[in-house]
Amino acid sequence: MPYVLTRGRMLLFATAAGTLVANIYYAQPLLADIAKDFACRPEWAGLCVTLAQLGYALGVLLIVPLGDGVNRRRLVSTMLAVCVVGLIASSASVSLAMLAAASLIVGVASSATMVLVPYVASHANDAERGKRTGQVMTGLLLGILLARTVSGFVAQWASWRVIYALAALAVTILAVALRRSMLADPPRPRINYPRLLGSLGGLVRTHPELRRRAFYSFLGLGSFSILWTGLTYLLAAPPYRYSTATIGLFGLLGAAGAASASIAGRLGDHGWAFIMTGALAFLLLASWGALALDSRSMIWLIAGIFTLDAAAQGLQVTHQSVLYNIDADARSRITAVFITSGFIGMSLGSTLSGIMYASHGWQGVCIIGAAPPAILLAFWLITMIRDLSNGPDSIQTQHV
């Protein structure tokens, strides 16, 4: 009987992606409580967030490529088991050093999200690959956006340790469900691990579309990160002075925009990936114009957040709808290159946002935030002009 990506399975994969990626963001609104518990400075507690993100990046780069050479079902099960151990250790930490080490482990193991995405792409037929990928990415993006909201509210009613205990329970349930739902990969030629990692550079050199989409992801997620880092500073300062829990509620605006991921995936399946890239890049740039008007009305701020998240999330799925058609045998490695590039953009964007807010306030954040989509749109226009000179059909054949 053929393996079918039923509605129930897709809901499971999307939920798993969101739950796992949320693990690396739970600590952000809890840093003050963690610092108080361990009698340390808040910036030292912030190392837990940094190490969780670093661990995730290392997992994507060093473990996710294994999905092209080993049984992905077994790989996901192993990573989730390690994740549960890391979450329990986080909840039971007796020192900041223990929590930091556990955060690194959780980050590495939570990169199992990026094993699930190519797994779904591999089992989807060509006509719906973008749609299915978009559904999983919707879950992942909801996890990123809602993690802070959930942990903030849990911490208000209980200790910060409770969120990690609940997360461990959730991942345990998911591990069992995924083990039962995922199909074991058929035997494949074994790939030497050093050669597997070394092949990442070869893929980048061989596929210009991978280079292009990885660069676009760097820019798009960089702009996304600039918003969410700068927004925290803006809403905590006068005239807003919102609490951590209230600031976390703004993540619901981004969650509402997550529907664009599924829509973008469907349009990519119908050959609109290239046009969608330009349209969403323009929307991303325009959103910063609305965000810059926040001092005039909260409505502009809300509209800008919703629009930016919808554009950034739609772009990510559009890129993947193209990339997963490049090489069916290298989808995990393509994911590693693509996500690593985007993660670097997010890290750099977060750093730049903090620097610009400190020196030039919210308007400085808006200027630096508009730069990545402006660059993306410029490159897209150059590519379109170049390809049109070779004939209109070249756009469809090269970028879909």
TAJOCOR-V602339 format. One record per run of one state. SS is the DSSP state (~ for helix, > for strand, _ for the rest). FROM is the first residue (numbers start at 1). TO is the last residue. If there is no record, write none. Layout:
ss->[SS,SS]
from->[FROM,FROM]
to->[TO,TO]
//
This chain:
ss->[_,~,_,~,_,~,_,~,_,~,_,~,_,~,_,~,_,~,_,~,_,~,_,~,_,~,_,~,_,~,_,~,_,~,_,~,_,~,_]
from->[1,7,23,28,38,42,46,47,63,64,69,72,92,96,111,113,124,126,158,160,182,193,207,208,237,244,250,251,257,259,270,273,292,298,324,328,389,393,400]
to->[6,22,27,37,41,45,46,62,63,68,71,91,95,110,112,123,125,157,159,181,192,206,207,236,243,249,250,256,258,269,272,291,297,323,327,388,392,399,400]
//
